[in-house]
Amino acid sequence: MTYTTYKDYIEYLPGCLLENLDNNRLIFTVTTGRSGTGYLAKMLDKIPEVAAFHEPHPKFSDFLREVQKDSDIALHFWILRKLPSIAQTPENIYIETSHLFGKGFLESLIGIGIIPDIIILKRDFRKVASSLYELNVIPGRTQEGLKFLLHPDDPEVIPVNNWENLNDYQLCYWYCLEMERRMKKYTKLITELGGKVIQSRNIFYKDNLTKLLKQLDLEKYQSLLEDEYFQQSHQKVNTKDNLKRRNVHSDFENLDKLEEQVLGMLAEHVEC
């Protein structure tokens, strides 16, 4: 498979912006969200040669629904909005920690001929699903869920029959399984195309943050981020506690059973 179909579209960008893009390293995250993306951007932005942002404008989320219906919209988003914005950043390394990148936008960037590095940022499925449930961000069911998450009626996702019968927590858990599938898919794809894939989990731990810096080839800034880590370690970033409307453990007695039901419905498509 080749990814040169849309490469000529990049000619719409002014030459000065193309030159900046050629000299920049682009790094994006593939993740579920609720996984520390806000904290990661805040830490990496302290590095002098890095411009790190958490879901900046122009936002992937503004076009997520349209992109599920028409992949060309993602291409136009890159050409007309995102790449011109990225090209204007003076730093050599651009990092964006958005969980939307892996939801229909990655393929179009590759189609243009730009191979990014990606950070696969993981967190325990139950913690992610519980957080989404408590914030009422439900795939295919709430306004926030539709804006930010994939759902079972979207194209090229793990199919689940009669998904409307799943409860809110189970839909959030399904979403985590779908994003895990995409993490594996994009790890293989980016590696084959010569990009770098960085795997990370629980970045709030200092050792994991140090390991991440090494994988990014930014270990020379370890002492800088260690100082920042100790200043930030007692602070919580983007917890959204004030927005949580319910408690998953109060609403459900047995999360194991609910998760097993979802896994049973997806047995043909998911490695249990």
KOLKOL-837897 format. One record per residue (C-alpha): x, y, z. Coordinates in steps of 0.1 Angstrom, whole numbers, plus 5000, padded with zeros to 4 digits. Layout:
// residues N
XYZ;...
//
This chain:
// residues 272
500050005000;501350354991;500450685007;501250924979;497650974965;497251324979;500851434980;500351704953;497851884976;500652004998;501552244970;498752464982;500952565011;503252865007;506952785001;508052935034;505652715053;506852405034;510452485043;509452505080;507652175078;510552005061;512852115090;510352025118;509751695136;506051625141;504951415170;501351325179;499751095205;497450795199;495550745230;492150705246;492251045263;491951075301;495550935301;497751235310;497851415277;497451755293;500251685318;502451555291;502151865270;502752085300;505951905308;507351875273;506652245265;509352335290;512052195266;513552485246;513452315212;509952185216;506552345210;504052115229;500352165229;497351995243;494452005218;495252345204;493352535177;492652445150;491052155168;490651795154;487551775175;485752035154;485851805124;485651455140;482151385130;482551505094;485751305090;483950985099;481651045069;484251175044;487951125049;488751395024;487651645050;490651535071;492951605041;491451955037;491852015074;495551945073;496252145041;494052455049;494252475087;496552245107;499752235087;499852615082;499452655119;502152405127;504552565102;504452895121;505852755153;509552855156;510652545175;512152245156;509951985173;506152015173;504251785197;500451775200;498951565227;495451515213;493551185215;491651285183;494651235160;494150855157;490450895149;490650955111;493351215108;496551005108;496050845074;495551175056;498751315070;500551015057;498751055024;500251395020;503751245024;504451355060;505351065084;505051175120;506451005151;503750895175;503550845212;501350555222;500050675256;498250415276;496250405308;494250125325;491050075305;488850065336;490250395348;489650565314;486150415310;485250515346;486450865340;484450905308;481350755324;481550995354;482051295331;479051175310;481251155278;479550855263;480250725228;477350775204;475050885233;475851225247;476851555230;480451535244;480751175235;479751245199;482151545197;485251365211;484850995208;484350715182;481250505185;480050175171;478250325141;481450495129;483250335099;486150095104;485650035141;485149715161;481649605152;479149525180;475649415173;472849595191;475249825207;472350045218;471649775245;474949835262;474950065292;476950385294;479950225311;480049935286;480150185257;483050365273;484850025278;484149935241;485750265231;488950175251;489149845232;488750025199;491550265207;493749985218;493149825184;494150145167;497250175189;498449835176;497449915140;499250255139;502350125157;502849875129;502050135102;504250415114;507150175121;506850025085;506950385071;510150475090;508550685117;509350645154;506850495179;507250565216;505250355240;504450505274;502150445304;501550625337;503650925328;502951085362;505750855375;509151015372;510850705359;508350675331;508751035322;512550995321;512150685299;509850885276;512451155272;515050895262;512750745236;512151085222;515851145220;515551435244;517351285274;519651585276;516751775291;516151515318;517451745346;515352025334;512151815335;513151655368;513052005384;509752075367;508451735378;509051805415;507352135412;504351985394;504051645412;501751765439;499451935413;496651755393;496251845357;492951835338;491251605363;487851775357;486651665391;484251955392;482551825360;481951465372;478251405375;478151045389;480250775405;480750455386;481250245417;478050365432;476150295400;477549945393;478249665417;480349455393;482449615367;484249285359;480949135347;480049435326;483549425309;483249055304;479949095286;481549345262;484549125256;482148835249;480349035223;483649125206;485348785209;485948755172;487549095169;489449145202;492348955218;491148895253;
//
